[in-house]
Amino acid sequence: MKICTIIGARPQFVKAAVVSAKFAELAGELHGLEEIIVHTGQHYDPEMSEIFFKELKIPREKYNLESGSGSHGTQTGKMLEKIEKVLIDEKPDCVLIYGDTNSTLAGALAAAKLNILCAHVEAGMRSFNRKMPEEINRVVADHICNFNFCSTETAVQNLKNEGRGDTALLVGDVMYDCSLKFEKIAEKHYDIMGKFSLEKEKFILMTCHRQENTDCPERLANIVAAVNEASKKYAIVFPVHPRTKKFLETHGLKFSPAVRTVAPLSYFEMLILEKNARFILTDSGGVQKEAFFFGIPCVTMRDETEWVETVELGWNVITGADKDRILSAIANFAKNPPVENKSLPYGNGDASDKIVRQLYGLNIQKKF
């Protein structure tokens, strides 16, 4: 059984790290199991791509399509054309895709048009905001994939509501697997706290890269204003995504000298900072979840979130790009810390094992 895994963006490298490791681990037990990795080249900056192969020990890709940047249509079109050629040559039994990027969409479309089974990891997530390119990608992928591996009960219900319940398989969240697996490794090999002279729970970690924030001067200006104000009381560390750096310069926006802006950090370094932060400010879905995994209060600078469980359990507040709401959320968390969470809405840390075993069984049966 040959699986063709399509990855191309930072979150996908992280998720693939545990699933690809499980493919390798179970290859002897599951007869004929083989994985081929295709890197679309969506993230071509070494800081955002190559470092993940080195740190997470993801098996090297057999193909690097070097699709590069461009508009959504241009980038997706390039990927679709190149992925199709790979699938025709390799003739896999199933294509495996992750998340909600242009690489996800291109992989799903290529497989569907060639009548190849396709499975989607982290399926069923919804922001219900069709202005988000990520929402379009995930909805289309879910509706053309044969198998939709869901992180939460909420995701399963979303697919049922859309008439895709028969494709939904609840497995848990592979990012929880990653956090459990790599937390100790990160602490053993990296001293990012010492490098930045940080003390546990005495700084805020911030990330910001979503198109809805970076491309809108007003929203980005409000975020910068809120962070500058918060920096009067808290040390703030901000690893700057290349996209965000570009738009900060374009819009002429500057952070206070008290905000420590640094180059993108490795996944391991981010795990350490997330685990030790007092609070986290972000517009990233993955960082929201990791904050929850580590029990760190999170302020999400978006108008909605796919990860509703983090909000329902009191660990995440949605503020949009509103200066007053962002500052109010930080102040409220400082006065009223969330209650320790005992529930496990994202599974038990065995999602990768369930995905590989179920995919193998389902594919052998050739269920459509």
N, C-alpha and C positions, 0 to 999 in steps of 0.2 A: 504494500500500500504506500503510494507516494503522496506526500503532502507538500504543497507549494505555499510557503509562508511569504506574504507580502508585507514589508515594513518600509518606513521611510522617514518617520518623524520621531523626535525625542521620546514621547510617551510610549510609542510602539517598541522602541528598543528595550525599554524597561520591562514591559509586559512580556515581550518575546524571550527575555532572558530566562524567566522561570519556566515558561512553556517549552521552549526549545531544549532546555536542560532536561525536562521531563521526557521529551521525545527520545533523547539520547539514552536516558536511564532505562526506559521501557522497551527499547528497540529489541533487546534479547527476548523479552517476555511476549511481546506482541509481534508475531511472525511477519516479516516483510515490511515492517514500519520504516519509512525513510522520509526525512524532511529536507527540502531544498529551500534555501532562503534567497529571496529576491529583494534587494535594496533599491527602492525607486530613486534615491538621491534627492528626495524632497528637502531634507536637511543636509546640505553639502558642506557646511562650516565644520571643521574638525572639532571645534569646541561643542558642537551640538550633535555630532554623529559618531565620528571615529572613536572618541573617547569611551563611548558606550560599549563598543565591541571589545575594547581593551579591559575596561573595568568589570563588566558584567560577564565576560567570557562567553558572549554569544558566539555560536559557531559562525565562521566567516561566511558571508554571502557567496553564492555561486555566481550571481549576476548583480552588477551595479549598473543601473539604467541611466544614472547621471542626468536625471530630468531637470534638476535645477529649479530656479525660481520662475516667476511669471504670473500673469493673471490666473484666476481660478480655472477658467476655461482652457487657457493655453497649457498650464501645468498638468491638468487632468487629462487633456487630449494627448500630450506627449507620453504620459504614463500609460494610458490605455493602449496606445499603439505598440509601445515597447513590451508591456506585459503580455499582450496578445501573442506576440511572436515567441516569447519564452514559453507560454502555455502550449502553444502548438508544437514546439520542439520537445518539451518535457513530457507532455501528456499525463499530468498528475491525476490522481483519483479525486483529489479535493484541493481547493484553494482555501487558505486560512488568512483572514484579515482581522485587524484590530482597530477599535476606536472610531474616530470620526473625521479623519483627515482626507485630503485629496487622494492620498495613496489608498485609503480604505475604499473610497468610491471607485477609483480606477480598477482596483483588484476585483471588486464585486462585479462591475460591468463586464470586464474582460471574461471572467468565468461564466457569467450568465449567457453571454453571446456565443460562447463556445460549448454551451450545455455541459459545463463541468460543475460538479457539486461545489458549493461554497459555504463556509462557516464563518460567522462573525462573533468575535470575542468582545464583550462589553456591549452587547446588543440591548435594544429596548430602552436606552436612556433617552429622556426627552426634556428639553427646556421649554418646548412649546413656543419657541420664538423662531419663526421661519426666516427672520432677517439674518440669523447666524448661519454662515456657510457650513459650520459643523453640524447644525441641525439637519440641513438638507442632506448632507453626506450620510449621516447615520440613518435617517428615515429611508432613503433610497436603498442603502445597503441591507437594512432589515427586511425590506419588502422583496428583494430578489435573492436573498440567501436561503439556502435549504435548511441550515441549522443556525439558530441564534442562541449563543451562550450568554446567559444573563447573570449580572452581578447581584441583583436584589429581587425581592418579590415585587417591588414597584415596577421594575423593568418588565417582568413577566406579565404583569397586569396591563402595562402599556401596550404590549404586543397583542394581548387578548382583545383589548379595546379596538385595535386596528385590524382585527381578523387574522392575525398571524400567531395566535396562541399555539397552534399545532407545531410550530417551528421552535418554540421557546423551551430552553433547557436551563434550569436554575443550577448554577455551579459555584457561585460566590465570586469574589473579586480577585483577579490575579495580582492587583497592586497590593492587596493585603498579604498575599504570598511573598511578594517582593520585600515588603517592609520587614516581615518576620525573618526572611532569609538573609537580608543584607545589612540589617541594623548593626549587628555585632561586628561584621566584617568592616563596615565603614569606620566604626570607632577604633578598631585595631590598627587600621592603616592610614587614617587621616587625622590631622590635628588642625582642622579649620578654625576651631575655637581659639586655639593659641595663636594661629596666624593672624587673626583679626582682633586679638586681645579682647575676646568676649567672655562674659560670665553668664552662667546658666540663668535663664528667666529674667535677664536684665537687658534684653534687646527685642526689637520687633523685626521679623523677617518679612520682606515684601517681594512679590513678583507681580508683573503686569505685562501682558503681551497680547490680549484678545483684540481682534480687529475693532470691535465695537468701542473699545477704549482708546486704542492707539490712533485710529483714523479720524477720531472726532476731537478737534481742538478743545472744545468746551469740556468734554468729559475728562480728557487728559489733564487739562489745566486744573480742574477741580480736584483730581487725584493728587497732583503735585502740591496743590495748596494744602490739602489735608495732611499729607505726609510731612510737609515742611512744618506745619503747626505741631504735629505729634512729635517731631524730632526735638522740640523744646523740652520735652519731658523724658523721652525714651531714645536710646541709641537705635538706629535703624540701619539694617543691611539690605541692600537692593541689588541682587545680581541682574544686570540689565540685558534683556533679550535683544538681539540685533535689530529686530523689527521696532522695538520700543525706542532704542537709541536713535534710530533714523528719524522717527516722528517727533521725539523730543527736540531734536535739532531743527527739524522742519518748522515746528510750531514755536521755536524760540523759547522753550520752557526749561527752567533750571531748578535744581534742587538746592536746598540749604546745604552749606558745608557740613552740617551735622548729619546729613544723610550720606551713608557710605555706599556709593555706587561702585560696583565691581563687575568684572567680566563674568559671563556665564560660568556657573560652577558645575562640577561633575555631579552625577546622581548621588554618589556616596556623600559628598560634601553637603549637598542639599539635605539629605536625610539627617545628618548630624545637626545642622542649623535648625531644621524643623523640630527636631526632638527637644532642643534646648531653648527655643524661643519662648518669650513671655506671651506674645501674641503673633498671629500671622495675618498679613494683609495680602490678598491674592485675587486674581480673576481666573486662575487655573483650576480645572476640575480635579486633576491629580493631586495638586497641593492641598485642596480642600479635604480630600480623603485622607491623605497622609497626616494632616493636622489632627483629624479625628482619630486615626489609628494610635497616635502618640499622646492623645489627650491634651492638645494645645488649642485654646480658643482661636477661632478663625473669623475674620471679617472678609466677606466676599464682595468685591467691588464690581458686581454685575447686577442686573435687574431680576435675575432668576438663577436657579441652579438645577442641574439634573440630579444632584446628590441630596435629595430632600431629607433623607434620614439624618444627615448631619445637623440640619436645622431643627427637625422635630425633636431631636434628643438634646438640643440646647447648646451645641458646640460650634455652631456656625450662624452668623447673622448676615443677611443679604442687605446691602446698603446702596447698591448702584454706585454711580460715580458722583455721589453727593457728599460734599465736604462735611457738612454738619452731621449727617447720619454716620459717616465713617468715624468721626471723632467721638460721637455719642456712643457708638458700639464699643470702641476701645475703652471709654470711661466706664461703661456698664460692666464689661467683663472684668475690669480692675476691681470694681466694688463688689460684684456678685459673680465669682467664678462658677463655671458649670459644675453640676453634680457628676461625680465619677460614673462613667457608663459601664454597665455590665452586659448589655446586649451585644449581639454579634450580627448586625444587619448585613455585613459583607462576607459572611461565611466563616469557616474555621481555618483558613490558610491552606486549603488543599484544592483550590480551584484548578490549578494547572494539572494536577493528577486526574481530576474529573474530566477536564476538557480532552486530554489525550485519550483516555480510556473510552469515553463516550463517542468521541469522533471516530475512533478505530472501529467500535462496534456498529455505530450507525452507518459508517461508510461501507463496511463489509456487507451489510444488509441492503445497501443501495436504496435507502428510503428517500423518497422525494416528497 
